[in-house]
Amino acid sequence: MIIYTTEAQDINSFYRLESLKEVYGIIWMLVPILTLVLGITIGVLVIVWLEREISAGIQQRIGPEYAGPFGILQALADGTKLLFKENILPSRGNTGLFSIGPSIAVISILLSFSVIPFSSRLILADLNIGIFLWIAISSIAPVGLLMSGYGSNNKYSFLGGLRAAAQSISYEIPLTLCVLSISLLSNSSSTVDIVEAQSKYGFWGWNLWRQPIGFIVFLISSLAECERLPFDLPEAEEELVAGYQTEYSGIKFGLFYVASYLNLLLSSLFVTVLYLGGWNISIPYVFVPELFEINKMNGILGTTIGIFITLAKTYLFLFISIATRWTLPRLRMDQLLNLGWKFLLPISLGNLLLTTSFQLLSL
């Protein structure tokens, strides 16, 4: 079979075109992922700066002010410092577990951001089981903390890892029951559907008003999952030096702080999505409500307004979390476990039964 020169050139150009399409397809898939990672990084830097400024204001002292204007580059300076510090490994520890622990904690939290809807058209993966995928993935993070504590060959680190695992198990169940109540109320486990179900009834349709008991339990459980005061027992300085972080230095030590702030940002976003109406503003007593219906806006304007509203609600909850840190004292370990198992678990279970009963009666 004889193939002429022009036909061979056409075949070669066709193959080149197909390969270019594959390359562009891969790039097009990576763009939203890289955009999300960049946005998360900026969000974490803002949280660190906000926490330092709010903490300084509560304690009536001056916060960071030298690294950049108003100290906004302080978190970047601290991260750069940790990046160039020596990475010390414990001589008698398990090097594999010691090294992989911080990565597991960070990656498991990063994956959960894929199901967060920042607006009606901006979500990485709109899954039917999105909310339960978050619970499943986030439950992996304490495994990384336990591995870090065990691999350090240090009694304080190991006790910190055990505390982190016990605390996560104790508060994961009430949190899951609250999420299940929201799923029953919205007839869906998709995060986008949950937000749209709240937008049908405006401001008073937020799950904050329809599920007040669940909101309080979810709020407490999410703070415990983030290991924030008054629930920071895994790294209590007076008892365990620094908990599971005791033997870490350099970038691995910094990864634990990144995981902590990522988890705080993630929990705040889920509070916004599940209870505060997501990207819908739903201001009551507005005579022209069409101006605030983000779902009906097309293009970049609607997406931008949706992102702004979502982040405004998220950072409002972040302010509450930071203020709580300097308001309440740390609980004892037995008090923490009693709160989770003897109070929050029965309350969340009763809330689920009430929600199920009302849903069955409304059929």
C-alpha positions, -999 to 999 in steps of 0.1 A, spaced: 0 0 0 15 33 -11 9 65 9 17 97 -9 37 125 8 7 149 12 -13 121 29 16 113 53 18 150 62 -20 151 68 -17 120 91 12 135 110 -6 168 115 -37 150 127 -17 131 153 -1 164 164 -35 180 168 -48 151 189 -17 152 212 -22 190 216 -59 184 225 -48 160 252 -22 185 266 -48 213 266 -73 189 283 -49 182 311 -40 219 315 -78 227 316 -83 201 343 -54 215 364 -64 251 362 -94 249 387 -73 227 410 -44 252 411 -68 281 415 -84 264 445 -50 257 461 -40 293 455 -72 305 471 -68 282 501 -32 294 506 -43 330 506 -72 322 529 -48 305 554 -25 335 554 -54 358 561 -66 336 590 -31 337 606 -30 375 603 -65 379 616 -59 356 646 -28 376 656 -46 409 652 -78 398 670 -58 381 698 -37 413 702 -68 434 704 -84 411 730 -52 411 751 -48 449 746 -14 447 730 2 454 697 1 426 671 25 421 641 33 454 624 68 451 609 65 424 582 47 444 555 19 470 559 -1 462 591 19 430 595 1 412 567 33 394 556 41 380 591 27 346 583 47 344 551 78 354 570 72 327 596 66 301 569 99 311 551 118 308 584 104 273 590 112 263 555 149 269 560 152 254 594 169 221 600 147 190 597 157 168 627 147 132 629 145 113 663 173 88 665 152 60 679 119 68 664 101 53 634 113 75 606 87 64 581 57 72 604 74 103 617 78 117 581 45 107 566 23 118 596 22 156 588 15 149 551 -15 127 558 -29 154 581 -26 181 555 -36 161 524 -68 147 540 -80 182 548 -70 196 514 -91 169 496 -122 179 516 -122 214 499 -132 198 466 -168 195 477 -171 231 490 -194 253 468 -181 289 469 -209 300 446 -236 283 425 -211 277 396 -178 274 415 -173 239 430 -146 214 421 -167 182 425 -205 184 430 -211 149 443 -243 133 455 -225 122 487 -204 154 491 -211 161 527 -204 126 538 -173 124 517 -160 153 538 -167 134 570 -150 103 556 -119 121 544 -115 143 575 -116 113 598 -82 103 582 -64 133 597 -63 120 633 -46 88 619 -17 110 607 -15 127 642 -14 93 659 13 81 635 33 112 643 30 107 680 39 70 678 68 75 653 84 102 676 93 76 703 84 102 729 59 97 757 45 132 754 41 129 717 24 95 720 0 108 746 -8 137 724 -15 114 694 -38 92 716 -56 123 728 -61 135 693 -76 101 682 -99 99 713 -111 135 708 -117 129 671 -138 98 677 -158 114 705 -168 144 684 -170 129 650 -203 110 659 -223 140 670 -210 160 640 -221 132 617 -256 130 633 -260 168 628 -250 165 591 -274 136 587 -302 158 601 -294 185 575 -293 159 548 -328 147 558 -341 182 559 -327 190 524 -335 156 509 -300 155 495 -263 149 505 -250 173 479 -236 205 493 -250 225 463 -285 210 469 -283 219 506 -276 255 499 -303 257 472 -328 241 496 -321 269 521 -326 296 494 -362 286 488 -374 303 519 -351 333 521 -333 344 553 -357 325 576 -351 293 555 -315 290 567 -309 258 587 -296 280 615 -333 287 623 -347 253 613 -320 234 632 -309 256 661 -299 226 683 -280 209 655 -262 242 648 -250 245 684 -238 209 685 -221 212 651 -204 244 663 -190 228 694 -180 196 675 -163 214 647 -142 234 673 -132 201 690 -123 186 656 -101 216 649 -84 211 684 -90 248 692 -93 262 727 -110 251 749 -105 217 731 -67 218 725 -58 189 748 -37 170 723 -11 198 724 -16 212 759 17 230 767 14 226 805 9 189 803 25 175 771 51 202 761 37 204 725 19 171 722 25 152 690 45 181 676 72 179 703 99 162 683 92 181 650 111 210 635 114 228 602 88 224 575 72 193 591 65 214 622 50 240 600 28 215 583 9 208 615 1 245 618 -10 246 582 -33 216 589 -47 233 619 -56 265 600 -68 245 570 -92 226 592 -104 258 608 -111 273 574 -128 241 562 -151 239 593 -160 275 589 -169 270 552 -191 240 561 -209 260 588 -216 286 561 -228 260 536 -249 239 560 -264 265 583 -259 300 569 -273 297 534 -240 295 515 -236 320 487 -272 334 492 -274 367 511 -312 366 517 -315 399 535 -350 402 551 -372 432 545 -356 442 512 -382 456 488 -363 445 457 -352 410 465 -343 402 429 -312 423 433 -298 398 458 -308 365 441 -273 353 432 -286 321 414 -303 343 387 -271 362 379 -251 349 350 -214 351 343 -185 365 364 -206 390 384 -229 364 400 -199 341 408 -179 370 423 -208 382 445 -214 346 456 -177 341 465 -177 373 485 -209 365 504 -196 329 512 -162 343 525 -179 371 545 -200 345 564 -170 322 568 -148 349 583 -176 359 607 -175 324 621 -137 325 622 -139 357 643 -162 338 668 -137 309 669 -107 332 676 -126 351 702 -136 319 719 -100 309 721 -92 338 745 -125 336 764 -129 300 777 -104 279 797 -92 245 786 -112 215 796 -98 184 814 -96 152 794 -124 136 813 -146 167 809 -140 167 772 -150 131 768 -180 135 790 -191 165 770 -189 145 738 -204 111 749 -228 121 776 -242 154 763 -236 161 726 -242 125 714 -277 122 731 -286 157 720 -276 152 684 -294 118 683 -325 134 697 -323 161 671 -320 135 644 -351 117 657 -371 149 658 -360 158 623 -369 124 610 -403 125 627 -412 160 612 -401 148 578 -423 117 580 -453 138 592 -448 162 563 -451 135 536 
